[in-house]
Amino acid sequence: MALLVMKFGGTSVADLDRIRIVAAHVKREIDAGNQCVVVLSAMAGQTDQLIEWTRQAAPLHDAREYDVVVSSGEQVTSGLLAIILQSMGIPARSWLGWQIPIRTDDVHGTARIVGIETAEFKKRLSQGEVAVVPGFQGIGPENRVTTLGRGGSDTSAVALAAALGADRCDIYTDVDGIYTADPRVVPQARRLDKISYEEMLETASLGAKVLQTRSVQLAMVHQVRLLVRSSFDPPDEVPDDVTGVGTLVCDEDEIVEQQVVSGIAYTKDEAKVTLVKVKDKPGIAASVFGPLAKANINVDMIVQNVSADGATTDMTFTVAAVDLDRALGVLESVKEKIGYAELLGATDIVKVSAIGVGMRSHAGVASQMFKALADKGINIGAISTSEIKISILIDAAYAELAVRTLHSLYGLDSA
Amino acid sequence: MALLVMKFGGTSVADLDRIRIVAAHVKREIDAGNQCVVVLSAMAGQTDQLIEWTRQAAPLHDAREYDVVVSSGEQVTSGLLAIILQSMGIPARSWLGWQIPIRTDDVHGTARIVGIETAEFKKRLSQGEVAVVPGFQGIGPENRVTTLGRGGSDTSAVALAAALGADRCDIYTDVDGIYTADPRVVPQARRLDKISYEEMLETASLGAKVLQTRSVQLAMVHQVRLLVRSSFDPPDEVPDDVTGVGTLVCDEDEIVEQQVVSGIAYTKDEAKVTLVKVKDKPGIAASVFGPLAKANINVDMIVQNVSADGATTDMTFTVAAVDLDRALGVLESVKEKIGYAELLGATDIVKVSAIGVGMRSHAGVASQMFKALADKGINIGAISTSEIKISILIDAAYAELAVRTLHSLYGLDSA
């Protein structure tokens, strides 16, 4: 017998037929003798509709009232699932954020969970009752409804799993796990049985939409084992033993056969900014990145060429593609102060990354990469590295070629 | 300065443009120095959609979960109105049922309000903050969301007005008041400036959709003055003095020029059942109406003809049209026990009623009616009276003629 938190996203509860499939997944676990907490998102599209209404009501609005409006969608799906479970003979009840309660801070719209009361909750679970919890919502210090920000249902699920000491937190989604690369780009990509928290964090922050970065961090801190699996699998046919089902995100100690590189990711969501002929003097970086930081624009990779003449240099960095126009505007406005000859922006680039905790103990991963890409004639525009990741910036035209090349290079192709 | 509760129904909050008009009505009252509590319904059609989902989830479902689902619609409109009011510079916040709290009993789906805590609420109002309250919802003894049944937002508004000792409860609706008769039938019908609680109760129970019967009862018990007015009036042009705006439902003592009859109502929602040749013996009424009561079918008007032969009689009564088939089925099943020759059902009838507290002190109202209708050749199938109402059952074909005849008879036609 295990205590499971099961989380289902918006596409998994898009209509009553889909919610019935969710109920069948729950029934399978109950029949296997497990205790179940189910965390739900709103019906797909519902939260977007509610957000749009708050925007139409007033572009700048009270986040406390925004939370009242947008938290309603999860309330609907939770009540409906409880009704369906009951109709299948499974005791179930919904628990709204303020009923449990899930206490958060008062940062409405992007609140952080500060505590969850579990005594009554645990008692009911041990009596065989399924707890259905609307994700994404909590209650603030002033007794007002709070929401946790987009993708907050993952965070709700992980926080509940941590508070309850759950054996596992199952994230049901529209893919069946984490792959060594995007299967649409690399047909030889394999589903990973396990991935470490650190690797998952890097993958999530590189734009993989499967798990929200924040929920992975929370899982890592509280050592919550996350199983990413598909809600589109036939619910009855999934074996009780989850080995081979989905991808388990867990502590790296639990992963016996560690690969040096576990996956290749790429993202098109970045844009490149180049300042041509910047004066090469102390304090120049501050004068460039200070105004960007003030405008809340995150800078990712930075490359500063060695200056040929000793007086000027070219400076290149990346920002999120959605921030490009704003970034160019900011730099335009401080042109006098920085002093540059030309300002260039480009979006025809991609960032390709190799991720793996094995890099910590293996030298030569980066140099292998550079050689393999050079052999294919791919030019590297910028490089950034972390302890478990190497990222490069290249022309968008070479994206697929680079991903496939690296996937083969690190031995990830399936047999 | 007055403390006002303002209630807006589903068509008045159907979309953001309509909610902006609601906000303009509130602004007018705030600018006039009044304190405002605003009670809202869900967007038109939303509650029906939510109810349909619960029905699809399971035809027989836990009323506690039904309440969780269907209470979400009012939460949305309340948050949106608070946002719009704030954007107009008017301090406002939403108060969900559990936040105030509005305490109810545990009869989920049709809960009754048992108490409202007003201390914090009053403090905020006196500071000029508008309280926006989702109607229809409360919190039960076990900390679960409850709803008050269809039209419950009227009840929420009246209960809040009573608890707060409000000067008036304004019911904004899609008509501009209570008329002496349906203006579509009687072009000379006039809007009443005032109507007594008792008259309004009779009118509401006769099928007028403007106010829920329960909310009128509550208003009568707590002496809450209700103003029925149109939310489609231009919000800025309504004079601050409400004389001449809408219809005030109030104590009859407040109505100086009392008419004998204040209005003529009619309803097509009834059906006639006739038992032909029932044995005329003691206990026969019980054997007919007992089984109907057990099946939860309300019987309205009853006529038992004097038996010609002293052995059998014809018995006629009315039930709600929606209950006709069930009523016939019930009587079919106890035919042996009752003993009748034939069972007839008819829906081509209407009930026409004259209502007025003045009847209490005026004799001859009924005899005037019978004579006027006889003069027009209208046959009366059944009669029922209360202290302030006379109802007759006639052929549906004569409905309009009868209503117009009585409207003239009692001097209600406008000049």
HADDOCK unambig.tbl for C-alpha pairs under 7 A between the chains (distance, minus, plus):
assign (segid A and resid 16 and name CA) (segid B and resid 57 and name CA) 6.66 0.50 0.50
assign (segid A and resid 54 and name CA) (segid B and resid 80 and name CA) 6.17 0.50 0.50
assign (segid A and resid 57 and name CA) (segid B and resid 16 and name CA) 6.67 0.50 0.50
assign (segid A and resid 57 and name CA) (segid B and resid 80 and name CA) 6.23 0.50 0.50
assign (segid A and resid 57 and name CA) (segid B and resid 83 and name CA) 6.34 0.50 0.50
assign (segid A and resid 57 and name CA) (segid B and resid 84 and name CA) 5.48 0.50 0.50
assign (segid A and resid 58 and name CA) (segid B and resid 83 and name CA) 6.57 0.50 0.50
assign (segid A and resid 58 and name CA) (segid B and resid 84 and name CA) 6.24 0.50 0.50
assign (segid A and resid 58 and name CA) (segid B and resid 87 and name CA) 6.36 0.50 0.50
assign (segid A and resid 61 and name CA) (segid B and resid 83 and name CA) 5.85 0.50 0.50
assign (segid A and resid 62 and name CA) (segid B and resid 83 and name CA) 6.35 0.50 0.50
assign (segid A and resid 65 and name CA) (segid B and resid 79 and name CA) 4.87 0.50 0.50
assign (segid A and resid 65 and name CA) (segid B and resid 82 and name CA) 6.79 0.50 0.50
assign (segid A and resid 65 and name CA) (segid B and resid 83 and name CA) 6.44 0.50 0.50
assign (segid A and resid 66 and name CA) (segid B and resid 79 and name CA) 6.68 0.50 0.50
assign (segid A and resid 68 and name CA) (segid B and resid 75 and name CA) 6.59 0.50 0.50
assign (segid A and resid 68 and name CA) (segid B and resid 76 and name CA) 6.91 0.50 0.50
assign (segid A and resid 68 and name CA) (segid B and resid 79 and name CA) 5.68 0.50 0.50
assign (segid A and resid 69 and name CA) (segid B and resid 75 and name CA) 6.30 0.50 0.50
assign (segid A and resid 69 and name CA) (segid B and resid 76 and name CA) 4.52 0.50 0.50
assign (segid A and resid 69 and name CA) (segid B and resid 79 and name CA) 5.36 0.50 0.50
assign (segid A and resid 69 and name CA) (segid B and resid 80 and name CA) 6.96 0.50 0.50
assign (segid A and resid 72 and name CA) (segid B and resid 72 and name CA) 5.49 0.50 0.50
assign (segid A and resid 72 and name CA) (segid B and resid 75 and name CA) 6.97 0.50 0.50
assign (segid A and resid 72 and name CA) (segid B and resid 76 and name CA) 6.90 0.50 0.50
assign (segid A and resid 75 and name CA) (segid B and resid 68 and name CA) 6.59 0.50 0.50
assign (segid A and resid 75 and name CA) (segid B and resid 69 and name CA) 6.32 0.50 0.50
assign (segid A and resid 75 and name CA) (segid B and resid 72 and name CA) 6.98 0.50 0.50
assign (segid A and resid 76 and name CA) (segid B and resid 68 and name CA) 6.90 0.50 0.50
assign (segid A and resid 76 and name CA) (segid B and resid 69 and name CA) 4.52 0.50 0.50
assign (segid A and resid 76 and name CA) (segid B and resid 72 and name CA) 6.90 0.50 0.50
assign (segid A and resid 79 and name CA) (segid B and resid 65 and name CA) 4.87 0.50 0.50
assign (segid A and resid 79 and name CA) (segid B and resid 66 and name CA) 6.68 0.50 0.50
assign (segid A and resid 79 and name CA) (segid B and resid 68 and name CA) 5.67 0.50 0.50
assign (segid A and resid 79 and name CA) (segid B and resid 69 and name CA) 5.36 0.50 0.50
assign (segid A and resid 80 and name CA) (segid B and resid 54 and name CA) 6.17 0.50 0.50
assign (segid A and resid 80 and name CA) (segid B and resid 57 and name CA) 6.22 0.50 0.50
assign (segid A and resid 80 and name CA) (segid B and resid 69 and name CA) 6.96 0.50 0.50
assign (segid A and resid 82 and name CA) (segid B and resid 65 and name CA) 6.78 0.50 0.50
assign (segid A and resid 83 and name CA) (segid B and resid 57 and name CA) 6.35 0.50 0.50
assign (segid A and resid 83 and name CA) (segid B and resid 58 and name CA) 6.57 0.50 0.50
assign (segid A and resid 83 and name CA) (segid B and resid 61 and name CA) 5.85 0.50 0.50
assign (segid A and resid 83 and name CA) (segid B and resid 62 and name CA) 6.35 0.50 0.50
assign (segid A and resid 83 and name CA) (segid B and resid 65 and name CA) 6.43 0.50 0.50
assign (segid A and resid 84 and name CA) (segid B and resid 57 and name CA) 5.50 0.50 0.50
assign (segid A and resid 84 and name CA) (segid B and resid 58 and name CA) 6.24 0.50 0.50
assign (segid A and resid 87 and name CA) (segid B and resid 58 and name CA) 6.37 0.50 0.50
